[in-house]
Amino acid sequence: MKIYTTLQKGEYHLHHCEDYLFLDKINPHTTVCAVMDGCTMGTDSYFISTLTGKILRKIIKAKSYTDFYTPSFLSPATLLKDIMHQLFNELNILRNQLQLERNELLTTLLLIVTDTRLNQGAILVVGDGVININGATTVFDQENKPDYLGYHLSEHFDTWYEKQQRIPVNALQDISLATDGITSFITLQPSSETTDPLHFLLIDQGRSETDEMLNMKLKSLEHQYGMKPGDDLAVVRLIW
């Protein structure tokens, strides 16, 4: 398996990139990845997307230590729920410790757990974003009114979780998670060549021999096709 990532500030954002991405392994066969998009209308929204990623890092590192001494064989769907439960609790603790207001907690989240032993995965979608599973792309668009995670931290976790969009992955071939910035590409310079940025970044496997595939593709979109994302962009792509 190879993992490719890219994180880029959008043309319409002057100061901060409000997106963030995360990836790590619990063990050699279990991988966890996520992309987050802080709400532009929120307060310091780059902070909550980054904080969410840092909490995920803490959770996954703890799980990797535990799994080293006591290996578990939980399914991706079970692990996904457990990770989210811990994230929910950690965010609530920090919300209280830092006295964070609701508009400081607004981030989307696309989270995947994959297991190569089972050749399966599980994805959770909270808010806007795009996923590609083995060539089938789904755009989650809530018309600029995403149902941010921060809206629900006071709710009972199990009740909230059962209402969320969870997508099973039955074969691990080529899977991507992206924030909605991938649908925001704008033309800055006219070009005789055209391409679909979403297909180019999430489906086309050109340059997959290099770890910098996605960054190189963004350079191609800019210099060959005259296109750049208007909104911030975070992408994680896994190819087996």
C-alpha positions in Angstrom: 0.0 0.0 0.0 1.1 3.6 -0.7 -0.4 6.6 0.9 -0.4 10.0 -0.8 -1.3 13.3 0.8 -1.6 17.0 -0.1 -2.6 20.1 1.9 -3.0 23.4 0.2 -4.4 26.9 1.1 -7.1 28.0 -1.3 -6.8 31.1 -3.5 -9.7 32.8 -1.6 -8.1 32.3 1.8 -5.6 35.0 2.6 -4.1 34.1 6.0 -4.6 30.5 7.1 -5.3 27.0 5.7 -8.4 25.9 7.6 -8.1 22.2 6.4 -6.0 19.5 8.1 -5.2 15.9 7.5 -4.1 12.9 9.6 -2.7 9.4 8.9 -1.2 6.8 11.1 -1.2 3.0 11.7 -2.4 1.0 14.7 -0.4 -2.0 13.5 1.1 -3.0 10.1 -2.3 -4.0 8.7 -4.6 -1.3 10.2 -4.4 2.3 8.9 -6.4 5.3 10.1 -6.7 8.5 7.9 -8.8 11.6 8.1 -9.3 15.0 6.5 -10.8 18.0 8.4 -12.2 21.3 7.1 -12.7 24.2 9.6 -15.7 26.4 9.0 -14.7 29.7 7.3 -17.4 31.6 9.2 -16.2 30.1 12.5 -13.7 31.6 14.9 -10.0 30.5 14.4 -11.3 27.5 12.5 -7.9 26.4 11.5 -7.4 25.6 15.2 -10.3 23.1 15.6 -9.4 21.2 12.4 -5.8 21.0 13.6 -6.8 20.1 17.1 -9.0 17.3 15.8 -6.1 15.9 13.9 -3.8 16.1 17.0 -6.4 14.3 19.2 -6.7 11.6 16.6 -2.9 11.2 16.7 -3.1 10.7 20.4 -5.8 8.2 20.2 -4.1 6.1 17.5 -0.7 6.1 19.2 -2.4 4.8 22.4 -4.1 2.1 20.4 -0.9 1.1 18.7 0.8 0.7 22.1 -2.0 -1.4 23.4 -2.2 -3.5 20.2 1.5 -4.2 20.4 1.1 -6.0 23.8 -2.4 -7.2 23.4 -3.3 -7.6 19.7 -7.0 -7.2 18.9 -9.0 -8.3 15.9 -11.7 -5.7 15.8 -13.4 -5.0 12.5 -12.9 -1.6 10.8 -16.5 -0.6 11.6 -16.0 -1.4 15.3 -12.6 0.4 15.5 -14.2 3.4 13.7 -16.9 3.8 16.3 -14.4 3.4 19.1 -12.0 6.0 17.7 -14.9 8.4 17.2 -16.2 7.8 20.7 -12.8 8.7 22.2 -12.5 11.8 19.9 -16.0 12.9 21.1 -14.9 12.6 24.7 -11.5 14.3 24.2 -13.1 17.2 22.4 -15.6 17.7 25.2 -12.8 17.7 27.8 -10.8 20.3 25.9 -14.0 22.3 25.2 -14.5 22.6 29.0 -10.8 23.1 29.8 -10.3 25.9 27.2 -13.8 27.3 27.5 -14.3 27.0 23.8 -17.4 28.5 22.3 -19.6 26.7 19.8 -18.2 28.7 16.8 -14.7 27.6 17.8 -15.6 24.0 17.4 -16.9 23.8 13.8 -15.0 21.3 11.6 -16.1 18.7 9.2 -14.5 15.2 9.4 -14.0 12.3 7.0 -12.4 9.4 8.7 -11.4 5.9 7.4 -10.2 2.8 9.0 -8.7 0.1 6.8 -7.6 -3.5 7.5 -5.6 -5.4 4.9 -6.1 -8.7 6.7 -9.8 -8.5 6.0 -9.4 -6.4 2.8 -12.1 -4.1 4.3 -12.6 -0.6 5.6 -15.1 1.7 7.1 -15.7 5.4 6.5 -17.5 8.1 8.5 -18.6 11.3 6.9 -19.5 14.3 9.1 -20.3 17.4 7.0 -19.1 18.1 3.5 -16.4 16.3 1.6 -15.6 13.9 -1.2 -14.8 10.2 -1.1 -13.6 7.9 -3.9 -13.9 4.1 -3.4 -12.2 2.1 -6.2 -13.3 4.5 -8.9 -16.8 5.4 -7.6 -16.8 9.0 -6.4 -19.4 10.5 -4.0 -19.7 14.2 -3.2 -21.2 15.1 0.1 -22.6 18.7 -0.4 -24.8 20.3 2.2 -25.0 23.6 0.3 -22.5 25.5 2.5 -24.3 24.5 5.7 -22.4 21.4 6.8 -23.5 19.6 9.9 -20.3 20.2 11.9 -19.1 17.9 14.6 -19.1 20.8 17.1 -22.9 21.2 16.9 -23.3 17.8 18.6 -20.7 17.5 21.4 -23.4 17.9 24.0 -25.4 15.0 22.7 -25.3 11.4 23.7 -22.6 9.8 21.5 -24.4 6.6 20.6 -27.6 8.5 19.6 -25.6 10.9 17.5 -23.4 8.2 15.9 -26.3 6.1 14.7 -27.5 9.0 12.6 -24.2 9.6 10.8 -23.2 8.5 7.3 -21.1 5.4 7.5 -19.8 3.7 4.3 -18.5 0.2 4.3 -15.5 -0.6 2.0 -15.6 -4.2 0.8 -12.3 -4.2 -1.2 -9.2 -2.1 -0.7 -7.9 -1.0 -4.1 -7.9 2.8 -4.5 -9.5 5.0 -1.9 -9.5 8.8 -1.3 -10.8 11.2 1.2 -10.9 14.9 0.3 -12.3 18.1 1.8 -14.8 20.0 -0.4 -11.9 22.2 -1.7 -11.5 19.6 -4.4 -14.7 20.9 -6.1 -13.5 24.5 -5.9 -10.9 24.7 -8.7 -10.9 28.0 -10.6 -9.2 28.9 -13.9 -6.5 31.5 -13.4 -4.9 31.3 -16.8 -6.5 30.1 -20.1 -5.2 26.8 -21.4 -5.7 24.8 -24.5 -5.7 21.7 -22.3 -8.5 20.8 -20.0 -9.0 18.2 -17.2 -11.4 17.4 -14.4 -9.4 18.1 -11.1 -11.5 15.6 -9.1 -10.8 12.8 -11.5 -7.2 13.8 -12.0 -6.5 13.8 -8.2 -8.7 10.9 -7.0 -8.9 8.4 -9.9 -6.0 8.9 -12.3 -3.0 6.9 -11.2 -0.4 8.8 -13.2 2.8 9.4 -11.2 1.8 6.9 -8.5 5.4 5.7 -8.5 6.4 8.8 -6.5 5.3 9.7 -3.0 4.7 13.2 -4.2 2.0 12.2 -6.7 -0.7 14.5 -5.4 1.6 17.5 -5.0 3.0 17.0 -8.5 -0.6 16.7 -9.8 -1.5 20.1 -8.2 1.6 21.6 -9.9 0.4 20.2 -13.2 -3.1 21.6 -12.6 -1.6 25.0 -11.9 1.1 25.2 -14.6 -0.3 23.0 -17.4 -4.0 23.6 -17.0 -4.0 27.1 -15.3 -6.2 25.9 -12.3 -5.9 26.2 -8.6 -8.3 25.4 -5.7 -10.3 28.4 -4.6 -11.0 26.8 -1.2 -8.5 25.1 1.1 -7.8 21.5 0.1 -6.8 18.3 2.0 -6.5 14.9 0.3 -5.5 11.5 1.5 -5.3 8.8 -1.1 -4.5 5.1 -0.5 -3.6 2.7 -3.3 -3.0 -1.0 -2.8 
